Amino acid sequence: MPFETFVADPPDLPVRGPGDAGPSVLTRAEVLGTDAGGATFKGTTSDGSSLIAQVSAAGEGVIRVRLSAEPDARSRSAAAIALVRPGSYPAVVEVGDGTVRIGAGPITAEITLDPWHLRFVDASGRTLLEEDRGERDISGRVRTLPFGRSLACGEVAAYHESFVAPALERFVGLGEKFTRLDKRGQRALMWNFDAFGSESDRSHKAVPLYLSSVGYGVLVDSGMPVEFDMGQSTHSCVQILVPDDLIDYYVLAGPTPADVLQRYDMLTTAPLLPPKWAFGTWISSGFFVDTQEHVMARAENIRRRDIPCDVLHLDCYWQVDGHWSDLQWDANTFPDPEAMLRALTEQGFKVCLWINPYVSHRSPAFDKHRDHFLKKADGSVYVADVWHGSYPACGIIDFTNPAAVRWFADDLRALLRQGVAVFKTDFAEGVPVDAVAHNGMRGVELHNVYTLLFNDIVSKTTREIAGHGMVWARSSFLGGQRHSAQWSGDVNASYPGMASTLRGGLSHGLSGVPFWSHDAGGFHGTPTPDLYARWSQFGALSPLVRLHGTTSRLPWDFPADAERHAVDALRLRYALMPYLYSAAVESARTGVPMMRALLVDSPDDPAAWTADLEYRLGADLLVAPMVDPSGVRDVYLPEGTWLDYWTREPQQGGRYIRVSQPVDRIPLFVRDNALITVTEPTGAIGAEPFADLTVVSWGGGDGRTVLHDVDGDSSVVAVRTGDTLAVDVTGPARVRRVTVAPVPGRLTPTRITLNGVTL
């Protein structure tokens, strides 16, 4: 097999050789001072040097820990952007005889000074997390890297921390990882890669945050290539290596994953809710030559065939081939883009354009803006093979340069003023480690946070002109939930590719990103008709849905049965849109992912921490995409009663069941007695409140829900008394009907009232 080298591979940490000194570990400490937030310590290390440790409250339920040579040290990536914005919180500081306790509400740090030891407990005194004191094997060799740092050639190679990992503890998060949901036994590198197929541990979106089944989370504030050894080197220990000027981490109290994610948002940023129309179908031109005539023909075909669609995406070829990405229309193939955009708007379409932060050296913009690209050490433009040999080498726009930002934003404004609604921000993982930025940063320091600078500029400019800040991003990093939407990248068109994509989406949702999507049908290759139908169903029941690939994903380019199944799935999505949009609003408010692993709603269920090929979509739907061509799979149902969406058959939860579904159906379950609000599917969602709603009572029993819409929130309550189901709606929701999804063997109400009126 060929060895593939990424144009922007991370630097390797040095390997300690025979006879080299061991790690410089904090062995004891003395209190230098305390204040309202916490305490500062002078620590002595195993090699006799001194370091400064700081433990403080950074918010309700959040403890911050820092270790550095200087008390005001900060991450090297902070020169470009602040990743974490801790608040002030009045800590409870207790200094005893050789001990210090620092409380932040539901979590307390307990510190022993000699020998140094740190553990975190909840309000009941239960241990959440504690430092590993260091392990040695039978020959005396160090097996773990405790709290301290390691040197190489007299320079700091990395700071590190180690935590005890009890045998039953499970770990999730760390960004969009396409590996198993439970990261125990894995080693995660926080480095944004071009993931090439989205089926490995390479990730477009690293997020240095993990959640534990014990009831806490750990967040590392660094843009450097941090490594999380989640019990790979030794099963009993989690090790964090930070090749930076300090280690700066936060322990976030639970007890639930939802609690941890809310605290994470408090430290970083709240998720951005996409505009309402963005939850409709996005249909792409695909990755091949396009024209204005072709775009208009696609739009006409979509409306004529009654395919629900709100967004038309134009990929690379709206620009001149070989000139990507200079943000200029190809005048030969798109002679009148303003007229095209006006016509599409009249047909109810928004238009998305593909962009990236690389400019081909063949583009006229390259020579015109040579001062606006990343440089080499000698001051020349860094021309990199960011396309891996498939397209011309490019300059990488330097977003630390204010002049480059102005040039780039001005070109975006021109497109937005023409009528473009949103941008797909592709790539941004290609900053080489030896590049030099305008602000003096090296590429290794800029690499991960570069995508935040890129998406921040696009989001800000879009909000300025279009009134919303949404982007459709491939690459992201810590805090990227403020850009609203991200997709999984260039996955292979295969059943295993679909499965790994799903794992990546669940992992990313547990890393603080509620709104995520993927290329329905897979990106690379051509899906078989059955895979196209199955993947379209998965896409239709994802937070956002887009049909896109290297070949056509247009429904009519597939056999009639596959087209019908895909379009039926999209119509189901549009019928469920009141429920889906309500779930989206809730996710934006709470940080809980819209498409979430079962563990979010069932944190005390061990099986929920390993179920990674199914998910809850909002609170009341459970989706299990068919990831095997046989049409048969096992599905784990959490505790409670679940109703098969297609047959209404009840299934008792807390167990696995075997499911067989024909190609026109996705395994889908509804929580018993859930109230699901639906509407008649239309060609486009638009931005207005839903006009004609039906509340469906699944099972006909007591239930309640909250319906969120652009005009406010509405409460829906159902009460079953004998043969009567009384439904009351409070708020602006335009509920016109109530219906019951009958359950076999269960008496269905014979009388239904809506706000006291018999229907």
Buried (B, 14 or more C-beta within 10 A) or exposed (E): EEEEEBBBBBEEBBEBEEEEEBBBBBBBBEBBEBEEBBBBBBBBBBBEEEBBBBBBBBBBBBBBBBBBBEEEBBBBBBBBBEBBEBEEBEBEBBBEEEEBBBBBBBBBBBBBBEEBBBBBBBEEEEEBBBBBBBBEEEEEEBBBBBBBBBBBEEEBBBBBBBBBBEEEBBBBBBBBBBBBBBBBEBBBBBBBBBBBBBBEBBBBBBBBBBBBBBBBBBBBBBBBBBBBBBBBBBEBBBBBBBBBBBBBBBBBBBBBBBBBBBBBBBBBBBBBBBBBBBBBBBBBBBBEEBBBEBBBEBBEBBBEEEBBBBBBBBBBBBBBEEBBBBBBBBEEBBEEBEEBBEBBEEBBBBBBBBBBBBBBBBBEBBEEBEEBBBBBEEEEBBBBBBBEEEBBBBBBBBBBBEEBBEBBBEBBBBBBEBBBBBBBBBBBBBBBBEBBBBBEBBBBBBBBBBBBBBBBBBBEBBBEBBEBBBBBBBBBBBBBBBBBBBBBBBBBBBBEBBBBBBBBBBBBBBBBBBBBBBBBBBBBBBBBBBBBBBBBBBBBBBBBBBBBBBBBBBBBEBBEEBBBBBBBBBBBBBBBBBBBBBBBBBBBBBBBBBBBBBBBBBBEBEBBBBBBBBBBBBBBBBBBBBBBEEBEBEBBBBBBBBBBBBEBEBBEBEEEBEBEBEBBBBBBBBBBBBBBBBBEBBBBBBEEBBEEBBBBBBBBBBBEBBBBBEEEBBEBBBBBEEEEBBBBBEBEBBBEBBBBBBBEEEEBBEEBBBEEEEE
